[in-house]
Amino acid sequence: MTDEHRIQQRLAEIAAVADSMPGVVIVLNDDCRRVLYMSARGLAELGTTLAEVTALGEEYYARYFNPDEAHEYVPKVVGLLERNDLSYTVTFFQQVRTGPQGCFELHLSTARVLLQGQQGRPLLTICLSCRIDPDSHITTKVQRLLDENTFLRAHAARFAGLTKRERQVLAGISRGLSSGELAEALFISAQTVDTHRRNLRQKLQTTSAFELGQYARAFDLI
């Protein structure tokens, strides 16, 4: 049996049970750049048809997923294909355009290689994606983590320019310590602490304690 026949056979097997799964079933081609199958639930959530979604190719990701998060899950999928182990799975969060007027909603997805070719390379990858209830406390926590990761990537260069002492002062400020308390804790004068405060605002281009706190949280200072 050729690889193409095996692909079609496996797709038919998945289609026979996919609508009974507790989530959206997606089957992708050998390099995960194109959707070959999506269960009816997923097509309904996206407001599309199987013919339309399979014809999109790589545009599928740009149309339905938040591009700012690609760096989070793409390396995991690449690693999955490189590992090429039928028993190995990867799990990740994604924002998908399934909400009202095409707004993003948070999903938890897990994927693994479904079928290998005659040469042992991946032929199909299967993904199960479940929408997370927006009223769940988990959604808020995950979104906060995603926002912090986005902030970290956008401001890594600025943060890298801080000295060790400036980072210590930043951590103290974010914990609500006064200049006097920081001076005592770091064995420096209050005037030196104030100098570090000014340098922090200048280097990080911040104007408020909240903005300084964003840096402290994103870069694990608190």
N, CA, C and O of each residue as an XYZ file, in Angstrom:
888
protein
N       0.840     -1.194      0.000
C       0.000      0.000      0.000
C       0.881      1.253      0.000
O       1.817      1.359      0.792
N       0.581      2.186     -0.880
C       1.380      3.408     -0.960
C       1.087      4.306      0.239
O       0.088      4.137      0.938
N       1.993      5.272      0.457
C       1.782      6.219      1.544
C       0.489      6.996      1.354
O      -0.222      7.266      2.322
N       0.180      7.358      0.111
C      -1.038      8.123     -0.139
C      -2.281      7.318      0.220
O      -3.238      7.861      0.771
N      -2.268      6.034     -0.088
C      -3.402      5.185      0.284
C      -3.511      5.065      1.806
O      -4.614      5.067      2.353
N      -2.392      4.964      2.472
C      -2.405      4.856      3.931
C      -2.918      6.159      4.563
O      -3.624      6.131      5.571
N      -2.555      7.295      3.960
C      -3.045      8.587      4.446
C      -4.567      8.652      4.338
O      -5.249      9.012      5.297
N      -5.088      8.305      3.174
C      -6.534      8.361      2.965
C      -7.274      7.379      3.883
O      -8.361      7.678      4.378
N      -6.686      6.236      4.096
C      -7.304      5.254      4.985
C      -7.353      5.776      6.420
O      -8.372      5.635      7.096
N      -6.263      6.374      6.883
C      -6.232      6.878      8.250
C      -7.177      8.077      8.411
O      -7.837      8.211      9.441
N      -7.240      8.941      7.401
C      -8.175     10.061      7.464
C      -9.615      9.584      7.562
O     -10.421     10.165      8.288
N      -9.929      8.547      6.845
C     -11.283      7.992      6.909
C     -11.566      7.405      8.286
O     -12.676      7.533      8.801
N     -10.564      6.763      8.884
C     -10.734      6.207     10.233
C     -10.975      7.312     11.257
O     -11.827      7.177     12.135
N     -10.226      8.397     11.143
C     -10.385      9.522     12.073
C     -11.747     10.178     11.878
O     -12.425     10.501     12.853
N     -12.151     10.376     10.628
C     -13.429     11.023     10.344
C     -14.602     10.229     10.911
O     -15.630     10.806     11.264
N     -14.453      8.919     10.999
C     -15.547      8.068     11.486
C     -15.819      8.270     12.978
O     -16.920      7.988     13.450
N     -14.823      8.754     13.718
C     -14.999      8.883     15.177
C     -14.779     10.315     15.680
O     -15.017     10.594     16.855
N     -14.336     11.210     14.821
C     -13.911     12.544     15.264
C     -15.016     13.323     15.961
O     -14.753     14.020     16.941
N     -16.241     13.220     15.475
C     -17.320     14.017     16.050
C     -17.742     13.528     17.433
O     -18.547     14.183     18.096
N     -17.216     12.397     17.875
C     -17.507     11.912     19.225
C     -16.409     12.314     20.209
O     -16.516     12.039     21.405
N     -15.366     12.956     19.714
C     -14.251     13.372     20.557
C     -14.617     14.632     21.360
O     -15.412     15.447     20.893
N     -14.039     14.799     22.572
C     -14.339     15.969     23.414
C     -13.521     17.196     23.039
O     -12.854     17.793     23.885
N     -13.577     17.560     21.786
C     -12.809     18.688     21.289
C     -12.768     18.647     19.775
O     -13.345     17.755     19.154
N     -12.087     19.609     19.186
C     -11.962     19.686     17.731
C     -10.770     18.850     17.294
O      -9.674     18.988     17.837
N     -10.986     17.984     16.313
C      -9.923     17.133     15.781
C      -9.412     17.736     14.478
O     -10.188     18.014     13.563
N      -8.106     17.934     14.405
C      -7.471     18.450     13.188
C      -6.356     17.490     12.792
O      -5.565     17.074     13.639
N      -6.289     17.141     11.529
C      -5.195     16.326     11.009
C      -4.436     17.160      9.983
O      -5.028     17.730      9.066
N      -3.114     17.223     10.151
C      -2.268     18.046      9.297
C      -1.323     17.175      8.473
O      -1.087     16.014      8.806
N      -0.792     17.740      7.406
C       0.088     16.988      6.514
C       1.468     16.779      7.133
O       1.676     17.065      8.312
N       2.398     16.282      6.339
C       3.685     15.838      6.871
C       4.480     16.925      7.582
O       5.171     16.634      8.559
N       4.400     18.176      7.117
C       5.157     19.251      7.768
C       4.261     20.199      8.563
O       4.709     21.255      9.008
N       3.004     19.823      8.740
C       2.020     20.589      9.529
C       1.721     21.964      8.938
O       1.272     22.860      9.653
N       1.961     22.136      7.661
C       1.682     23.428      7.032
C       0.280     23.488      6.423
O      -0.194     24.561      6.048
N      -0.381     22.324      6.326
C      -1.693     22.298      5.669
C      -2.637     21.354      6.400
O      -2.263     20.244      6.779
N      -3.866     21.819      6.589
C      -4.912     20.985      7.197
C      -5.440     20.016      6.152
O      -5.783     20.420      5.041
N      -5.505     18.742      6.505
C      -6.085     17.733      5.631
C      -7.480     17.328      6.076
O      -8.302     16.897      5.267
N      -7.739     17.472      7.381
C      -9.063     17.115      7.908
C      -9.346     17.937      9.162
O      -8.445     18.218      9.952
N     -10.614     18.319      9.333
C     -11.061     18.972     10.561
C     -12.466     18.479     10.856
O     -13.300     18.379      9.956
N     -12.725     18.175     12.112
C     -14.039     17.663     12.489
C     -15.105     18.740     12.329
O     -14.802     19.930     12.257
N     -16.349     18.301     12.277
C     -17.465     19.206     12.020
C     -17.548     20.316     13.062
O     -17.892     21.450     12.728
N     -17.242     20.009     14.309
C     -17.302     21.020     15.359
C     -16.333     22.162     15.069
O     -16.680     23.333     15.225
N     -15.134     21.822     14.653
C     -14.146     22.849     14.352
C     -14.547     23.696     13.166
O     -14.383     24.916     13.186
N     -15.074     23.057     12.125
C     -15.507     23.801     10.942
C     -16.631     24.760     11.297
O     -16.678     25.881     10.791
N     -17.540     24.322     12.170
C     -18.641     25.183     12.592
C     -18.127     26.371     13.401
O     -18.602     27.493     13.225
N     -17.156     26.133     14.289
C     -16.614     27.219     15.108
C     -15.889     28.254     14.251
O     -15.930     29.447     14.549
N     -15.228     27.800     13.191
C     -14.506     28.711     12.307
C     -15.408     29.310     11.238
O     -15.030     30.269     10.564
N     -16.600     28.743     11.085
C     -17.510     29.230     10.058
C     -17.014     28.959      8.665
O     -17.112     29.818      7.788
N     -16.476     27.763      8.447
C     -15.895     27.421      7.147
C     -16.271     26.000      6.773
O     -17.025     25.340      7.488
N     -15.748     25.533      5.657
C     -15.972     24.163      5.201
C     -14.634     23.447      5.099
O     -13.577     24.078      5.101
N     -14.692     22.128      5.011
C     -13.449     21.361      4.897
C     -12.711     21.721      3.616
O     -11.485     21.835      3.614
N     -13.449     21.899      2.532
C     -12.803     22.254      1.261
C     -12.084     23.602      1.365
O     -10.979     23.768      0.848
N     -12.719     24.552      2.035
C     -12.116     25.874      2.180
C     -10.881     25.849      3.064
O      -9.867     26.467      2.741
N     -10.963     25.135      4.179
C      -9.840     25.142      5.114
C      -8.648     24.361      4.564
O      -7.502     24.729      4.826
N      -8.893     23.298      3.813
C      -7.774     22.549      3.239
C      -7.112     23.335      2.109
O      -5.921     23.166      1.849
N      -7.879     24.189      1.442
C      -7.324     24.983      0.333
C      -6.475     26.150      0.824
O      -5.723     26.734      0.044
N      -6.581     26.497      2.094
C      -5.865     27.650      2.622
C      -4.354     27.442      2.686
O      -3.587     28.395      2.549
N      -3.928     26.199      2.893
C      -2.505     25.952      3.080
C      -1.998     26.661      4.326
O      -2.654     26.637      5.367
N      -0.831     27.292      4.226
C      -0.246     27.980      5.376
C      -1.056     29.198      5.810
O      -0.924     29.651      6.947
N      -1.875     29.724      4.938
C      -2.698     30.878      5.294
C      -3.679     30.540      6.419
O      -4.203     31.436      7.081
N      -3.921     29.266      6.630
C      -4.790     28.812      7.718
C      -4.356     29.411      9.048
O      -5.194     29.849      9.836
N      -3.043     29.432      9.303
C      -2.533     29.927     10.585
C      -2.710     31.445     10.685
O      -3.101     31.955     11.735
N      -2.427     32.155      9.613
C      -2.560     33.606      9.639
C      -4.016     34.033      9.799
O      -4.298     35.055     10.424
N      -4.923     33.268      9.248
C      -6.335     33.651      9.291
C      -6.977     33.382     10.648
O      -7.816     34.159     11.103
N      -6.588     32.286     11.296
C      -7.340     31.858     12.479
C      -6.579     31.938     13.805
O      -7.185     31.759     14.862
N      -5.273     32.203     13.777
C      -4.490     32.186     15.006
C      -3.794     33.522     15.237
O      -3.533     34.276     14.300
N      -3.503     33.794     16.492
C      -2.805     35.028     16.861
C      -1.328     34.887     16.493
O      -0.631     34.058     17.079
N      -0.840     35.672     15.543
C       0.560     35.527     15.093
C       1.572     35.843     16.183
O       2.710     35.377     16.125
N       1.170     36.632     17.178
C       2.088     36.979     18.258
C       2.445     35.780     19.123
O       3.409     35.828     19.887
N       1.672     34.706     19.007
C       1.919     33.518     19.824
C       2.639     32.410     19.072
O       2.939     31.364     19.647
N       2.920     32.627     17.793
C       3.520     31.569     16.984
C       4.821     31.056     17.581
O       5.117     29.864     17.504
N       5.602     31.958     18.177
C       6.884     31.549     18.748
C       6.707     30.589     19.915
O       7.652     29.902     20.304
N       5.487     30.537     20.482
C       5.239     29.659     21.619
C       5.013     28.218     21.175
O       5.569     27.289     21.761
N       4.190     28.034     20.132
C       3.821     26.671     19.768
C       4.562     26.122     18.540
O       4.707     24.907     18.407
N       5.031     26.995     17.647
C       5.729     26.491     16.457
C       6.968     25.669     16.823
O       7.147     24.584     16.268
N       7.835     26.139     17.735
C       8.992     25.305     18.105
C       8.586     23.956     18.682
O       9.283     22.962     18.477
N       7.467     23.909     19.400
C       7.009     22.633     19.949
C       6.595     21.676     18.832
O       6.897     20.484     18.883
N       5.907     22.203     17.832
C       5.480     21.357     16.712
C       6.683     20.904     15.893
O       6.755     19.751     15.469
N       7.623     21.816     15.674
C       8.847     21.439     14.955
C       9.584     20.341     15.715
O      10.044     19.366     15.120
N       9.694     20.505     17.031
C      10.343     19.485     17.854
C       9.614     18.163     17.811
O      10.238     17.102     17.829
N       8.295     18.223     17.754
C       7.487     17.003     17.651
C       7.818     16.233     16.375
O       8.008     15.017     16.402
N       7.885     16.960     15.257
C       8.189     16.309     13.979
C       9.615     15.771     13.953
O       9.866     14.693     13.413
N      10.546     16.521     14.535
C      11.932     16.067     14.546
C      12.108     14.839     15.428
O      12.879     13.937     15.101
N      11.400     14.807     16.530
C      11.480     13.643     17.421
C      10.845     12.423     16.777
O      11.353     11.309     16.901
N       9.701     12.647     16.069
C       9.084     11.597     15.261
C       8.818     10.322     16.074
O       9.176      9.219     15.661
N       8.192     10.500     17.220
C       7.883      9.393     18.124
C       6.362      9.315     18.255
O       5.737     10.258     18.739
N       5.769      8.216     17.836
C       4.319      8.086     17.838
C       3.712      8.148     19.233
O       2.509      8.376     19.365
N       4.500      7.954     20.262
C       3.988      7.985     21.634
C       4.194      9.338     22.311
O       3.774      9.534     23.451
N       4.841     10.270     21.608
C       5.201     11.562     22.206
C       4.166     12.616     21.828
O       3.748     12.692     20.673
N       3.749     13.436     22.807
C       2.783     14.492     22.559
C       3.324     15.833     23.049
O       4.179     15.885     23.933
N       2.817     16.909     22.464
C       3.114     18.258     22.942
C       1.787     18.946     23.226
O       0.784     18.674     22.567
N       1.788     19.837     24.208
C       0.581     20.558     24.611
C       0.886     22.048     24.671
O       1.966     22.448     25.107
N      -0.060     22.867     24.237
C       0.174     24.310     24.213
C      -1.161     25.050     24.176
O      -2.192     24.495     23.793
N      -1.112     26.317     24.584
C      -2.277     27.196     24.503
C      -2.222     27.968     23.196
O      -1.149     28.313     22.700
N      -3.416     28.234     22.643
C      -3.515     29.021     21.421
C      -4.736     29.930     21.504
O      -5.753     29.569     22.097
N      -4.627     31.113     20.904
C      -5.788     31.969     20.734
C      -6.305     31.770     19.311
O      -5.578     31.968     18.338
N      -7.577     31.376     19.209
C      -8.166     31.030     17.920
C      -9.364     31.937     17.648
O     -10.114     32.271     18.565
N      -9.541     32.330     16.403
C     -10.661     33.207     16.036
C     -11.962     32.410     15.967
O     -12.451     32.094     14.883
N     -12.504     32.096     17.112
C     -13.765     31.350     17.164
C     -14.844     32.128     17.905
O     -15.977     31.659     18.009
N     -14.513     33.313     18.422
C     -15.470     34.080     19.199
C     -16.372     34.944     18.332
O     -16.254     34.935     17.107
N     -17.284     35.698     18.970
C     -18.181     36.596     18.228
C     -17.394     37.584     17.378
O     -16.391     38.145     17.820
N     -17.870     37.787     16.142
C     -17.207     38.697     15.196
C     -15.728     38.341     14.995
O     -14.907     39.214     14.719
N     -15.404     37.072     15.134
C     -14.044     36.617     14.859
C     -13.023     37.009     15.893
O     -11.836     37.112     15.581
N     -13.463     37.237     17.144
C     -12.500     37.579     18.188
C     -11.772     36.313     18.654
O     -12.240     35.198     18.427
N     -10.631     36.501     19.303
C      -9.836     35.368     19.754
C     -10.422     34.747     21.019
O     -10.891     35.445     21.917
N     -10.382     33.424     21.064
C     -10.741     32.671     22.255
C      -9.597     31.702     22.566
O      -8.917     31.213     21.663
N      -9.403     31.441     23.840
C      -8.295     30.608     24.273
C      -8.645     29.123     24.141
O      -9.722     28.684     24.543
N      -7.709     28.362     23.567
C      -7.864     26.915     23.413
C      -6.641     26.204     23.989
O      -5.534     26.742     23.982
N      -6.854     25.008     24.478
C      -5.762     24.131     24.877
C      -5.662     23.029     23.839
O      -6.637     22.323     23.581
N      -4.495     22.880     23.245
C      -4.310     21.911     22.167
C      -3.209     20.916     22.522
O      -2.230     21.253     23.189
N      -3.397     19.695     22.062
C      -2.353     18.676     22.207
C      -2.185     17.973     20.870
O      -3.164     17.727     20.165
N      -0.948     17.649     20.519
C      -0.673     17.088     19.197
C       0.341     15.955     19.288
O       1.162     15.900     20.204
N       0.261     15.054     18.314
C       1.261     13.997     18.182
C       1.295     13.530     16.731
O       0.358     13.766     15.968
N       2.390     12.865     16.361
C       2.494     12.267     15.033
C       1.515     11.101     14.954
O       1.516     10.216     15.809
N       0.689     11.113     13.929
C      -0.348     10.090     13.782
C       0.072      8.932     12.880
O      -0.290      7.780     13.118
N       0.842      9.256     11.841
C       1.196      8.230     10.856
C       2.575      8.507     10.287
O       2.913      9.649      9.973
N       3.366      7.456     10.156
C       4.692      7.560      9.551
C       4.686      6.886      8.183
O       3.941      5.935      7.948
N       5.542      7.405      7.272
C       5.620      6.857      5.939
C       6.513      5.628      5.860
O       7.074      5.190      6.865
N       6.636      5.093      4.691
C       7.449      3.898      4.485
C       8.917      4.158      4.788
O       9.657      3.229      5.112
N       9.347      5.417      4.686
C      10.727      5.770      5.010
C      10.879      6.170      6.485
O      11.960      6.569      6.919
N       9.791      6.059      7.241
C       9.853      6.339      8.669
C       9.648      7.791      9.045
O       9.703      8.131     10.227
N       9.411      8.665      8.058
C       9.202     10.073      8.354
C       7.718     10.345      8.626
O       6.865      9.574      8.186
N       7.397     11.434      9.348
C       5.989     11.745      9.630
C       5.194     11.976      8.348
O       5.662     12.637      7.421
N       3.993     11.423      8.312
C       3.071     11.668      7.210
C       1.892     12.526      7.667
O       1.429     13.408      6.944
N       1.416     12.246      8.889
C       0.273     12.967      9.434
C       0.521     13.319     10.890
O       1.161     12.569     11.627
N       0.006     14.467     11.288
C       0.005     14.857     12.692
C      -1.429     15.147     13.093
O      -2.159     15.803     12.350
N      -1.841     14.669     14.254
C      -3.193     14.889     14.737
C      -3.170     15.832     15.926
O      -2.277     15.767     16.769
N      -4.152     16.701     15.983
C      -4.255     17.685     17.064
C      -5.674     17.670     17.623
O      -6.641     17.639     16.862
N      -5.801     17.692     18.929
C      -7.092     17.821     19.598
C      -7.106     19.170     20.316
O      -6.267     19.431     21.179
N      -8.051     20.011     19.958
C      -8.116     21.363     20.503
C      -9.424     21.568     21.258
O     -10.503     21.289     20.737
N      -9.315     22.061     22.499
C     -10.494     22.273     23.339
C     -10.576     23.744     23.757
O      -9.610     24.305     24.274
N     -11.715     24.348     23.533
C     -11.950     25.733     23.945
C     -12.036     25.803     25.462
O     -12.695     24.975     26.091
N     -11.365     26.795     26.051
C     -11.415     26.995     27.494
C     -12.515     27.994     27.806
O     -12.574     29.068     27.208
N     -13.373     27.648     28.729
C     -14.485     28.503     29.114
C     -13.961     29.887     29.497
O     -13.153     29.999     30.419
N     -14.407     30.946     28.807
C     -13.895     32.287     29.119
C     -14.215     32.744     30.536
O     -13.565     33.654     31.051
N     -15.211     32.123     31.178
C     -15.557     32.486     32.550
C     -14.706     31.739     33.581
O     -14.811     31.992     34.781
N     -13.873     30.827     33.109
C     -13.033     30.059     34.022
C     -11.866     30.909     34.521
O     -11.324     31.725     33.775
N     -11.481     30.717     35.780
C     -10.339     31.457     36.328
C      -9.050     31.078     35.605
O      -8.094     31.853     35.583
N      -9.029     29.878     35.010
C      -7.840     29.434     34.283
C      -7.577     30.351     33.092
O      -6.427     30.660     32.779
N      -8.646     30.782     32.434
C      -8.494     31.651     31.273
C      -7.766     32.934     31.641
O      -6.864     33.373     30.928
N      -8.161     33.531     32.760
C      -7.532     34.773     33.197
C      -6.055     34.569     33.495
O      -5.221     35.389     33.112
N      -5.731     33.474     34.180
C      -4.340     33.218     34.541
C      -3.479     32.936     33.312
O      -2.357     33.429     33.201
N      -4.014     32.142     32.399
C      -3.253     31.825     31.192
C      -3.047     33.078     30.352
O      -1.960     33.301     29.819
N      -4.102     33.904     30.231
C      -3.977     35.114     29.441
C      -2.936     36.050     30.040
O      -2.182     36.698     29.314
N      -2.900     36.118     31.365
C      -1.900     36.964     32.025
C      -0.495     36.463     31.713
O       0.410     37.261     31.467
N      -0.312     35.153     31.721
C       0.992     34.575     31.401
C       1.379     34.865     29.951
O       2.527     35.206     29.667
N       0.420     34.730     29.042
C       0.694     35.017     27.633
C       1.059     36.483     27.438
O       1.965     36.810     26.672
N       0.341     37.368     28.141
C       0.632     38.798     28.028
C       2.029     39.109     28.561
O       2.749     39.923     27.983
N       2.410     38.464     29.656
C       3.741     38.691     30.224
C       4.831     38.207     29.267
O       5.872     38.848     29.127
N       4.583     37.072     28.611
C       5.566     36.566     27.654
C       5.711     37.510     26.460
O       6.812     37.729     25.956
N       4.584     38.062     26.020
C       4.624     39.028     24.923
C       5.397     40.273     25.337
O       6.213     40.786     24.571
N       5.141     40.757     26.545
C       5.850     41.930     27.069
C       7.344     41.643     27.177
O       8.168     42.490     26.833
N       7.693     40.450     27.653
C       9.101     40.074     27.817
C       9.833     40.127     26.487
O      10.930     40.681     26.412
N       9.259     39.570     25.453
C       9.915     39.557     24.143
C      10.091     40.971     23.596
O      11.118     41.295     23.000
N       9.062     41.819     23.810
C       9.107     43.168     23.248
C      10.089     44.077     23.980
O      10.569     45.055     23.408
N      10.394     43.760     25.251
C      11.209     44.662     26.058
C      12.501     44.028     26.575
O      13.146     44.572     27.472
N      12.876     42.891     26.015
C      14.065     42.179     26.492
C      15.330     43.013     26.338
O      16.198     42.989     27.211
N      15.442     43.751     25.239
C      16.658     44.542     24.994
C      16.814     45.637     26.045
O      17.921     45.878     26.526
N      15.723     46.298     26.404
C      15.794     47.345     27.429
C      16.192     46.749     28.779
O      17.048     47.284     29.484
N      15.558     45.639     29.118
C      15.853     45.029     30.413
C      17.309     44.575     30.486
O      17.940     44.664     31.539
N      17.836     44.089     29.366
C      19.223     43.610     29.331
C      20.210     44.723     29.645
O      21.340     44.451     30.052
N      19.797     45.974     29.460
C      20.695     47.095     29.720
C      20.786     47.502     31.179
O      21.553     48.402     31.519
N      20.017     46.856     32.051
C      20.048     47.188     33.469
C      21.225     46.516     34.165
O      21.600     45.389     33.839
N      21.793     47.222     35.120
C      22.850     46.624     35.942
C      22.234     45.726     37.000
O      21.022     45.752     37.214
N      23.062     44.933     37.661
C      22.584     44.053     38.725
C      21.917     44.862     39.832
O      20.865     44.471     40.338
N      22.523     45.990     40.211
C      21.968     46.825     41.273
C      20.626     47.423     40.845
O      19.689     47.483     41.641
N      20.535     47.857     39.601
C      19.272     48.424     39.119
C      18.169     47.381     39.146
O      17.016     47.703     39.432
N      18.511     46.142     38.854
C      17.497     45.084     38.914
C      17.055     44.835     40.357
O      15.881     44.566     40.614
N      17.993     44.925     41.289
C      17.636     44.767     42.695
C      16.692     45.889     43.143
O      15.720     45.646     43.858
N      16.989     47.108     42.715
C      16.133     48.241     43.057
C      14.765     48.078     42.395
O      13.740     48.360     43.015
N      14.745     47.627     41.148
C      13.480     47.403     40.445
C      12.621     46.380     41.185
O      11.413     46.564     41.336
N      13.250     45.308     41.641
C      12.513     44.284     42.380
C      11.932     44.866     43.669
O      10.788     44.584     44.025
N      12.732     45.683     44.367
C      12.262     46.285     45.612
C      11.123     47.260     45.393
O      10.152     47.261     46.150
N      11.229     48.087     44.369
C      10.164     49.038     44.036
C       8.867     48.291     43.757
O       7.795     48.698     44.206
N       8.973     47.203     43.017
C       7.791     46.442     42.630
C       7.160     45.730     43.816
O       5.989     45.351     43.763
N       7.926     45.546     44.881
C       7.366     44.965     46.111
C       6.842     46.044     47.053
O       6.367     45.745     48.149
N       6.932     47.311     46.615
C       6.379     48.399     47.390
C       7.302     48.985     48.431
O       6.847     49.709     49.317
N       8.597     48.689     48.349
C       9.543     49.218     49.329
C       9.834     50.696     49.060
O       9.910     51.126     47.909
N       9.992     51.450     50.119
C      10.349     52.861     49.995
C      11.846     52.992     49.733
O      12.590     52.016     49.835
N      12.281     54.209     49.395
C      13.715     54.441     49.170
C      14.507     54.129     50.432
O      15.596     53.559     50.363
N      13.955     54.507     51.592
C      14.646     54.234     52.852
C      14.769     52.754     53.120
O      15.821     52.283     53.551
N      13.702     52.015     52.869
C      13.727     50.570     53.087
C      14.689     49.886     52.129
O      15.406     48.962     52.514
N      14.704     50.339     50.881
C      15.630     49.774     49.898
C      17.073     50.097     50.265
O      17.962     49.255     50.132
N      17.295     51.323     50.727
C      18.652     51.721     51.115
C      19.165     50.835     52.234
O      20.318     50.405     52.212
N      18.316     50.562     53.207
C      18.718     49.714     54.333
C      18.967     48.287     53.879
O      19.929     47.655     54.314
N      18.105     47.772     53.005
C      18.233     46.386     52.552
C      19.470     46.183     51.685
O      20.090     45.120     51.738
N      19.842     47.190     50.885
C      20.952     47.067     49.937
C      22.250     47.696     50.450
O      23.276     47.667     49.769
N      22.192     48.269     51.666
C      23.375     48.895     52.277
C      23.915     50.028     51.418
O      25.123     50.156     51.221
N      22.998     50.850     50.910
C      23.370     52.030     50.155
C      22.554     53.208     50.695
O      21.646     53.015     51.503
N      22.871     54.413     50.253
C      22.148     55.581     50.745
C      20.820     55.734     50.009
O      20.644     55.216     48.906
N      19.887     56.453     50.637
C      18.595     56.728     50.016
C      18.781     57.542     48.744
O      18.040     57.365     47.777
N      19.775     58.439     48.742
C      20.046     59.242     47.546
C      20.479     58.360     46.375
O      20.104     58.602     45.228
N      21.274     57.335     46.684
C      21.697     56.401     45.625
C      20.501     55.628     45.087
O      20.395     55.395     43.883
N      19.598     55.231     45.986
C      18.378     54.547     45.544
C      17.584     55.443     44.602
O      17.103     54.986     43.566
N      17.446     56.708     44.957
C      16.702     57.645     44.106
C      17.369     57.807     42.739
O      16.693     57.949     41.721
N      18.699     57.783     42.731
C      19.419     57.849     41.456
C      19.100     56.626     40.602
O      18.871     56.743     39.399
N      19.086     55.452     41.231
C      18.738     54.227     40.504
C      17.306     54.302     39.980
O      17.027     53.856     38.867
N      16.403     54.862     40.776
C      15.012     55.015     40.338
C      14.942     55.856     39.056
O      14.247     55.494     38.106
N      15.656     56.966     39.039
C      15.657     57.824     37.850
C      16.257     57.097     36.651
O      15.747     57.196     35.535
N      17.343     56.367     36.890
C      17.972     55.620     35.799
C      17.040     54.539     35.246
O      16.989     54.302     34.039
N      16.305     53.889     36.152
C      15.364     52.857     35.720
C      14.286     53.449     34.817
O      13.983     52.897     33.760
N      13.711     54.572     35.237
C      12.661     55.196     34.428
C      13.198     55.615     33.057
O      12.501     55.521     32.047
N      14.444     56.076     33.046
C      15.032     56.510     31.781
C      15.346     55.318     30.881
O      14.996     55.316     29.701
N      16.008     54.306     31.440
C      16.404     53.149     30.632
C      15.208     52.351     30.138
O      15.198     51.876     29.002
N      14.194     52.202     30.996
C      13.027     51.388     30.634
C      11.921     52.211     30.002
O      10.909     51.671     29.554
N      12.122     53.530     29.970
C      11.147     54.447     29.373
C       9.773     54.268     30.006
O       8.766     54.101     29.318
N       9.763     54.308     31.334
C       8.522     54.159     32.083
C       8.194     55.465     32.800
O       9.065     56.304     33.030
N       6.919     55.617     33.145
C       6.477     56.827     33.849
C       5.709     56.505     35.120
O       5.294     57.416     35.836
N       5.510     55.204     35.418
C       4.706     54.848     36.584
C       5.251     53.587     37.247
O       6.010     52.825     36.648
N       4.841     53.386     38.507
C       5.221     52.187     39.244
C       4.607     50.944     38.605
O       5.194     49.863     38.640
N       3.417     51.110     38.019
C       2.776     49.970     37.350
C       3.632     49.458     36.202
O       3.802     48.250     36.041
N       4.175     50.378     35.399
C       5.005     49.972     34.265
C       6.281     49.293     34.744
O       6.743     48.330     34.133
N       6.852     49.796     35.842
C       8.027     49.132     36.410
C       7.663     47.731     36.878
O       8.444     46.792     36.726
N       6.464     47.598     37.450
C       6.008     46.288     37.902
C       5.850     45.300     36.767
O       6.070     44.102     36.950
N       5.470     45.789     35.587
C       5.361     44.907     34.424
C       6.714     44.258     34.116
O       6.789     43.065     33.825
N       7.762     45.050     34.184
C       9.105     44.514     33.950
C       9.462     43.494     35.018
O       9.983     42.423     34.705
N       9.189     43.815     36.265
C       9.548     42.917     37.366
C       8.832     41.580     37.249
O       9.423     40.529     37.494
N       7.561     41.623     36.875
C       6.800     40.372     36.743
C       7.260     39.568     35.534
O       7.480     38.361     35.629
N       7.402     40.241     34.401
C       7.759     39.532     33.176
C       9.127     38.889     33.260
O       9.354     37.822     32.691
N      10.065     39.553     33.988
C      11.432     39.043     34.067
C      11.735     38.364     35.410
O      12.888     38.242     35.825
N      10.656     37.930     36.069
C      10.743     37.079     37.271
C      11.576     37.691     38.398
O      12.351     36.998     39.057
N      11.408     38.984     38.608
C      12.089     39.639     39.730
C      11.244     39.582     41.000
O      11.753     39.770     42.105
N       9.945     39.319     40.828
C       9.058     39.192     41.977
C       8.178     37.959     41.793
O       7.348     37.659     42.651
